């Protein structure tokens, strides 16, 4: 007779406890412990020696392993291919997360419709019927012309039982499998409900073995929690090869597809899309799009050059100061770290003479982009000081540099790439920290003003050259 036991599993981190706890002792999440009944024999049956489609594994010598035919599969959406590292690797498993309604299913449906002419695709949905998916596909296809036909090699099925899904895979023999979503998929042998830690982990493990043994590329759509992270245990991110996150403000048109983990390409890569009635349209020049509505010569506005993976992006930083009506002044960031804003405000007050103690400070990164790297510190500081002094930053200037606690400026990485992108968009002057090493040449088509301190940078940015001591390079 099977031995049965009860345990409580955290739905955020996967931690277990023999009794119910209102707060998870590992991740400290509240009300995340859910009771599960564990049958040892039933669980053991799901871990048989044979999984996938090709049977048992066989050790091979490294020189004997063939890599012919392992070229990446072409993706018709250029921004998507960039984030993946150049295309889809056969046998890889990719996890895509994002807020509800952000466009995850739409993006994958667009990709599969473009690939179905050369690849056989199986789209498995646990949340929509085949008719609903076809209605969306028809709407997306109707914008390409009246004579456009739906792809013949795209198969749709509504199913949540993983065993039945694997049977469909054996019948259809696709080269690309889409599972929407992993939280709705379940294994009948496990007694826990769909979406639980046990189900999500076991379903992802079996789909991974399917991908590795058969060469089928698998895309999983994952739900996110209220904190914006992919729901389920963190071990789910270790199971897959690539983790992508589709983010953006649902009230704005831009969507950012960010690579968090990628075994076959650069991490922190970003693809930019714009939401239209015909779906997600890739933005080939995001810097130009982000600066399209910029108000020139307005106080409190500056331009930063940030690196997203291997791509430099120019974004507008807006700052606003206002006398506070309360005892404690407010600091409200949107798109930058709150602690970073506190640091920049403190340095401006102590080192640059910009009195912000009794000022509410608001900082906004236009277009919904989130900036984590410190290379935007100088642009944020210039936007705040410009608003405080009511003096605009020069319209043709970009500011690049990390701000130190002593008011000094430090050089960020990949500076020549940032400067070339700024020059390509028509900016004439770049205010940057003074170089220590002269080994790497800088572009000649933009004037470079090298400064040492935040004092010199603000004077150069707002047109006060009498206090500027930086060196100009033609």
N, C-alpha and C positions, 0 to 999 in steps of 0.2 A: 504494500500500500504506500502511495506517495506521501512523503512527509511535507506538511504544509506549515508555512510560517508567515507571519505578518511583519512588515517593516514600513517605515515612512521614508519617502524619497523626496528630496528637494527638486522641484521642477526647474530651478534656475541653474544650479551647479552640479546636480546629480549626487549630492551627498546623502548618505543613509543614516537612519537612526532607529533604534528598536522601539522608541516611543515617540508620541507626537510632541513637537516643539513649535511654539509660535514663531520662533526666530531661528533660522538655520545657523548652526554653530560654525559653518565653514564660510559661506558667502554673506551671512548676516541679512538675508532677505526675509521679510515678514510674510507669514501666511503662505509659504511656498511648499510646505511639507504635505504630501498626499499619501494616503495609505495604499499599499499594494500587497497583494497576496502572492507569495512566491512558492511555486511548485518545483522542487528540485529535479524531479524526473522529467517534467515537461520542458524545463529549460535545457536539460541535457540533450533532449532529442533534437533541439534546434541547432546544436553545435556538432553535427555529424562531420565525418572526415571529408565528405565530398560536398563541395559547394560550387556555385557558378555553373558554367555550361560545358567546360572541357574536362571535367573529372579531376583526378588527383594531380598534384604538382610533381614535377620531375626536376631534380637539380641538373644544371647545365654548366659547362665550362664557359668562362667569359668570352674567349675568342669564337666559340661556336654559336653564340647568340646572334641571330639575324635581326638587323634593323631595317631591312628593305621594306618599303611601303609605309614607313612610319612618318611621312611628311604630314605637317599640320593640315587639317581640313580647313578649306577656305570659308571665311565668314563674310557674308555680303555687307555687313555693317562695319565700316571702317573703325569707328570709335570702340565698338565692342571687341574687334580683333586686336586693337591696341592694348586694351586692358588685359586680355587673355594672353598677351605676349606674342601676337602674330597669327593666331588661329587656334583651332581646337586640336589638342593632342589626342590621337586615338587611344581609347582605353582610360581616359582621364575622367574624374568625377568632380563636378563643380557645384558649389553651393551659393545660391543667390538669395540675399535677404533684403528687407526693406519694409517701410511702413505700409499699412493697408492703403490701397488706392494709388500708390506711387507709380505703378506701371511695370511691375515685375512680369506679370503674365503677358502683358501687351508686348514688351520687349522680346521675350522668348518666342512668342507667336510670330512676330515679325521676322526674327532670325530664322525660325524653322520654315516659314513660307518662302524665304529667299533661298534656303538650302535644299528644299524638297525637290528641286529640279535635277540635282546631281547626287543627292543622298536620300536614303529612305529613313523617314523620321516617324517615331511613335510618340505621340503626345498623350500622356496619362494624366487625367484630371480627377481629383477627389472632391472638388468644390463646385464644378460647373458641369453641365450636361454637354453632350456632343453638339446639340442644336445651338446652345448658347455660345460655344466656341466658334461654330461656323458663322453665326451672326456677326461676331467681332471680326472674324477673318474676312467676311464679305465687305464689311465697312472699311477695313484697312485696304483691301484690294480694289474697291470701287474708286478710290482716289487716284489710282494709277491709269485709269482709262476704262472706257465702256467695254472694250473687247478683252480685258484682262480675265484670265481663267484661273480658277483655284488649282493649286498644285495637286497632281495625282498621287505623288509618293508621300503625302502627309496623312498618317493614320491617327484617328482620334478615338479615345475610349475613356469612359468614366468608370474608374475602379479604385478601390482602396485596399483590397486584399493583396498583399505582396505575393502570395503564391500564385494567384490568378494573373497578376501582372507579369510574373516570370514566364508563365505559360504563353501569354500574348507575345512576349519577346521571342520565344522559341518559334512561334508561328510566323510572325511578321519578319523576323530577322533584320531589325533596323541597324543603321550605323550610328544613330543618335536617339537617345531616350530622354524624354522630359517628364519629370515627376512633379506635379503641382497639387499638393505640396507634401513635404515629407512628414508634416505633423498629422496629416489625415491618413497616412498609410499605416497598416497594422499587420501583425502576424497572428493568426488565430490561436496558435499554440501558447502564446503568452496571455495570461489572464488580465493584465493591466490594459487600460483603455488606450485608444489611439491618441497620440500626442504626449504620452507620458515619457519619462526619461528612458525607461527600459525599451519601449516600442521604438522610439526615435533612434536610439543607439543601435538596436539590433537590425532595424530596417536599413539604416545607412551602411552598416557593416556588410549586409548581404548584397546591397547594390554596389558597394565598392568591389566585392569579390566578383560580381558579374562583370563589371567594367574591366578588371585586370585580367580575367581569364578569357574573355570573349573579344576584347578590343572595342566594345561598344562605348561610346562617349555618353556619359550620364550627366544631366543637369537637374539639380534639386532646388526647389523653391522652398525657402524657410520663413516662418513667421518671426516677428521680432517682439520683444517685450516692451513695456512702457518706457524703459530706459534707452531703447533704441538698439539693443544688442539682439543677436539671433537667439530665438527661444530654444531651450533644450540644454543639455550638458555641454560644457566646453570641449569635451572629448569629441563631439561631432565635428568641430573645426579641425581636429587632428586626423580624423578619418578621411576627409576629402582632400583633394589635391589643391584646389583653388577656392578661396572664399571671396565673393564679391558682395558689395553692399550698394544698393541703389538708394540714394538720399536726395533730399531737396525739400523745399517748402512747397506743400501742395497748392498754395495760393499763388505760386510763381510758376513760370513756364519752364525753367531750367531744371534738369535732373542730372545728377552726377553719379556715374557708375565707378565706384572706388574699389581697387584691389587691395584687400587686407592681407591675404596670403596667396602665394602663387609659386608652385614648385617648378613651373616651366616659363617663368618670365619675371619681370621686375615687380616688386611690391610697391604699394602706395601709388600705383598708376591710376589715372583718372580719365574717364571718357565723359564727354559733355553732350547732353541731348536737350532738345527743346520739345515740349509737348504741343502737338497740333491735333487737329481733328482726324488726321490720317495716321496718328500714333506718335511715336518718338522719332524725331528727326535729328540726326547727328549734326553737331556744330563743329565745322572743320577749323574755324579760327575763334576759339572761345575768348581770347583776350580782347579781340575787337568787339565781340558781342557784349562782354561785361562792361566795356567802356562806352558803349554806344549812346547811353542816355546821361552821360556825365555832364554836369553843369560846370563849364570852364570858369575859372577865376572866382569861384565861390569860396568864402571862408569855411574852413573845417573840412576840406576835401584834399586828399593826396592819393598818389598811385604807388602801390607796392608791387614788387615782382616776387612771386612765391613759386616754389618748385613743387609740383605734384608728380611724384615719380621721376620720370625723365623729361617731363614737359614743363617749361616755364609759363606761368600765367600772370598776366597783368590784371590787377583788380583795384577797384576804387575803395579807399578807406574813408569813411565819414566820421567825423567827431563833432560833438556838440557839448558845450559847457553852459551851465545856467546856475545863477545863484540859488542856493538851497533854501527851502522854507522850513527845514527841520534841523534838529540838532546835529544829526549825522548825515553827511553828504552821501548821495547815492552813486554807485558805480554800476552801470548797466551795459554789458557787452552783448553783441549779437554777431556771432561768427568768430570770436576770439575768446581765449581763456580768461575767466574772471580773475584768477590770480595773476596772470600776465598783465592785465589792465591795472591792477593795484600796484604792481611793480613799476610800470611805466609812469603812472601818476605820481608815485613817490619820488622817482628820479627827476621828473620835471619840476617838482616842487623844491627839492633840495639842491639839485645841481644846475638847473637851468633858470631858476628864478621865476618860474610860472606858478603863481600862488593858486593852488587848486584845493586848499583845505576846506573852503566854504562853497565849493562849486560841485553841482551834480554833473557827472560825466557820462555821456552816452557815446558808444562806439558801435558802428555798424559796418559790416563787410557787404557791399552791394552784390546782388544776384544770388544770395543764399550760400555762398561758399564759406567753408569753415577752414580757418588758417591755424595750424598748430606750430609751424616752425618759427623760430625767433627772428628770422630775417625780415619780418614785417614790423619789427619793433620801431624802427626809425620812422616809417610811414605813419604808424599809429600815433607816435609822439608828435609828429608834425601836424597831423590833423587836429589833435587836441589843442596844441599851442596856437594853431591858426584860428580856431574858433575862439579861444580865450582872448587873443590879441585883435580879433576881427580883421585879420590881414590874410588874404588868400595866398596859398602856395602857388608858385609859378606853374602855368598850365603845361609847359613842355618838360617838366622835371619828374623823374622817378626817384624814389628814395629806397635804398637797400642797406640794411645793416642791423646787427644785433646790439641791443643796448645793455651796457653793464651798470652795476650799482654805483660806480664812481662817476658815471656820466660819460664813460668812454664808449667808443663804437668798435665792434669786432666784426671781422670779415666772415660772411657765410660761405657755404660751398657753392661750386659751379657758377661763379660770378661771370665768366665770359659768356656762358649760355644765356644768362639772364640779360646781360647787356645787349646781346645780339637781338633778342626778342623785343626789347624796348626800342632799339633803333629801327627795327623792321616796322613797328607801328607808328613811327614818326616822332618819337620823343628825342629832344635835342640834348638834354643834360641829364646826367646821372650823378646823384650824390651818394658816395660810397665811403666806407672806412679806408684809411690809409693802408697801402699794401706793405707787408713786411717782406714777403718773398716776391721777386720780380720775374720768376721763371716763366709764368704763363702769360702770353701777350693778350692784351685787351683789344676789342674792336676799335677801329679808327673813325668810324662814321657816327660817333656820339661823343659829346664833350663830357669828360669825367672830372668831377670835382671830388678830390680826396680830403676828408676831414678826420679829425681825431676825436672830437667831443660833440656832445649834443648841442652845445652852444654854437659851434661853428656850423653844424648841419642846419639848425633852424635859421641862422642868419643867411646862409646860402640859399635856402629854399624859399624864403620870404623876401628876398631882394634887399638884404642889408650887407653889401660886400665890404663895408669898412671894417667889420669885425671878423670877416672871413680870412682864415690863414691857411686854407687848404691849397693844395697844388693843383693847377689845371693842366690837363693833358689834352692836346688837340686831337 
